[in-house]
Amino acid sequence: DKVLVDLYLTRGLETNSDFFFRINAYDLAKAQTFMREFRSTTIGKNADVFETLVGVTKPLNYISKDKSPGLNAGLSSATYSGPAPRYVIVIPVKKNAEWWNMSPEERLKEMEVHTTPTLAYLVNVKRK
């Protein structure tokens, strides 16, 4: 029921922005309430919103213990061990009609092909 907000400072990077929020919520309405409340603050009234990406948090569809146990174990066992991260990278994933028209088995195969090469690098990445 809670909303968790991560704030990242981006000034000086090539983003043309000073900051961005990563809003984590299971209920989109609660995330929108946070943004409305933020926009009513002094900073919010003077901030220009130039991009909004909306995602959905939900249980795993593809790389799960049942559907892909080996890959799931590899993802679950990777533990970040470096210093506190200085940067965040957000990779928006947009799925189109072609994706949704594939069978569940085809989508699982695509996810495995995409994810398997990343396993060796996950110890260097602090994932949410």
C-alpha positions in Angstrom: 0.0 0.0 0.0 3.0 2.3 0.4 4.7 4.4 -2.2 8.5 4.4 -2.3 10.2 7.2 -4.0 13.8 7.2 -5.1 15.3 10.7 -6.0 18.2 10.9 -8.4 20.2 14.1 -9.1 21.0 14.3 -12.8 22.4 17.9 -13.1 25.6 17.9 -15.2 24.7 14.7 -17.0 23.4 14.8 -20.5 19.8 14.5 -19.5 18.7 18.1 -19.7 17.2 17.6 -16.3 18.2 18.3 -12.7 16.5 15.3 -11.1 14.2 12.5 -11.6 11.9 10.4 -9.4 11.6 6.6 -9.6 8.2 6.0 -8.0 7.6 2.4 -6.8 4.0 1.5 -6.1 1.7 -1.5 -6.5 -1.2 0.9 -7.1 -0.9 3.4 -10.0 -3.4 5.7 -8.3 -1.2 6.1 -5.3 1.8 6.9 -7.5 -0.3 9.6 -9.2 -1.4 10.9 -5.8 2.3 11.3 -4.9 2.9 13.3 -8.1 -0.1 15.5 -7.6 1.1 16.3 -4.0 4.6 16.9 -5.2 3.4 19.3 -8.0 1.6 21.3 -5.3 4.9 22.0 -3.5 7.1 25.0 -4.3 9.7 22.8 -6.1 6.9 20.9 -7.9 5.2 24.1 -9.1 8.5 25.3 -10.6 9.7 22.0 -12.1 9.1 21.2 -15.7 8.1 17.6 -16.4 9.6 16.6 -19.7 9.1 12.9 -19.7 7.0 10.3 -17.9 7.5 6.6 -18.1 4.9 4.4 -16.4 5.6 0.7 -15.6 3.8 -2.0 -13.8 5.2 -3.9 -10.8 3.9 -7.5 -10.9 5.1 -11.0 -10.2 7.5 -12.5 -12.7 5.9 -13.8 -15.8 8.7 -15.6 -17.6 11.9 -16.2 -15.6 10.2 -17.9 -12.6 11.1 -21.0 -10.5 8.5 -23.0 -12.5 9.1 -21.9 -16.0 12.9 -21.3 -16.1 14.4 -22.7 -12.9 18.1 -22.5 -13.9 17.9 -18.9 -15.1 15.8 -17.9 -12.1 18.4 -19.4 -9.7 21.2 -17.5 -11.5 19.3 -14.2 -11.3 18.4 -14.8 -7.6 21.9 -15.8 -6.5 23.7 -12.8 -8.0 24.6 -10.4 -5.2 26.1 -6.9 -5.7 29.2 -6.4 -3.6 30.6 -3.1 -4.7 30.6 0.4 -3.2 27.4 2.4 -3.1 26.3 3.0 -6.7 26.8 6.5 -8.1 24.6 6.2 -11.1 21.3 4.7 -12.1 20.4 3.3 -15.4 16.7 2.9 -16.4 16.0 0.8 -19.4 12.3 1.2 -20.4 11.0 -1.9 -22.1 8.1 -1.5 -24.4 6.3 -4.5 -25.7 4.3 -4.2 -28.9 1.6 -6.3 -30.6 4.2 -8.5 -32.2 5.4 -9.5 -28.7 1.9 -10.1 -27.3 1.0 -12.2 -30.4 3.8 -14.7 -29.7 3.0 -17.8 -27.7 3.9 -17.8 -24.0 6.7 -20.4 -24.9 8.1 -18.1 -27.6 8.1 -15.1 -25.2 9.9 -17.3 -22.5 12.5 -18.2 -25.1 13.1 -14.6 -26.0 13.5 -13.6 -22.3 16.0 -16.5 -21.8 18.0 -15.5 -24.9 18.0 -11.9 -23.7 18.8 -12.6 -20.0 21.3 -15.5 -20.1 24.3 -13.4 -21.4 23.8 -10.9 -18.5 24.3 -13.4 -15.7 28.1 -13.0 -15.6 27.8 -9.3 -15.0 25.0 -9.1 -12.4 27.5 -9.0 -9.5 28.5 -5.6 -10.8 24.9 -4.3 -10.9 22.7 -3.3 -8.0 19.3 -4.3 -9.1 16.0 -3.2 -7.6 
